[in-house]
C-alpha cells in the first residue's frame, strides 16, 4: 500500500507487530538468515515475542538484532515515523521537532536522527561514482561572519575564514556527492572528482582554476567571474540549488551544525536529493531507509566506533 502522509503511515502500521513483519520482509526477502552465525537452514519462529531460534548456533534473535534498532527499545512505529519524516521534509527535521511529532525526548530524537544519518552515509557509499552529465562546485559552510573574532574577520579572504569548505558533484536528474575538504586546491578537487565521477563523463564547472587539467572528462566551464552563468548546456545551477537547500536547512533548522557532524548532515541531504530526483514516493523513501538500516549489520561496529 502506498502512503504519502503520517496518517496513512499510522494506518498501514497500526502496531509493533505490523512493523516487525514489514522489517522482516525488508531485511530477509529470501528467507530469514541468522545474524549470529549466518546460517539460514533451520530457523524457527518462537511463539513468544518476535524471536527466532537458530538450530545451528542455538541462538535467539529478533529482526532488530545487529541493526540500528537494537540498542534502543523504542517501538518500531517511532522509528518508521522518524524515517518517514527525515525523508519527507526537504530541509530535514530538527531533533526538537521530531521529539514533538513522535513523542520522545529531544535527546532520544537527536540519537535517532544521528543513527538515520549513518544510514544515509551507507546509502551514499553503496551508490558508487556518478556519471553522465555532471556539475561540480565548491561552497563554504559554517559560522556566521559577525560572530567571529574581529582580528580574524579582518584577515578574511572571500568570506572563507572560519568556514568549512565543501566540494560537491551532482549528476543531472540524479545523485549528489559531497566531501569536506581542507581547501579547494587543485590537488583536493582533482582527487575528489576522480573518486566520485566516472571517467568519460561530461563535467561542468565555473572558471575556478582548480578545475583545470581534469583530462579524463569532457570538461567545459562557465566564466562566473565575467558574469557568464549559462553557455548552452553548460551551467552549474543544479549543484548551486543543492548548496542553497543545504544552507536554508542549516540556518533554518540546524542552528548548531558543528563541524564534527557536518558530514552526516551532508549525507542526509544527499540521500534526500537522490530520492527526490528518482521520484520515490513517501513509502519507497521510508523503505529505502529501513532496508539500508537493516543491511548496516556488517559495518555497524565501525560506524559507532
Ligand atoms: Zn545461528
Boltz pocket constraint, residues with backbone or C-beta under 6 A from the ligand:
constraints:
  - pocket:
      binder: B
      contacts: [[A, 34], [A, 35], [A, 36], [A, 37], [A, 38], [A, 39], [A, 54], [A, 55], [A, 56], [A, 57], [A, 58], [A, 59]]
      max_distance: 6.0
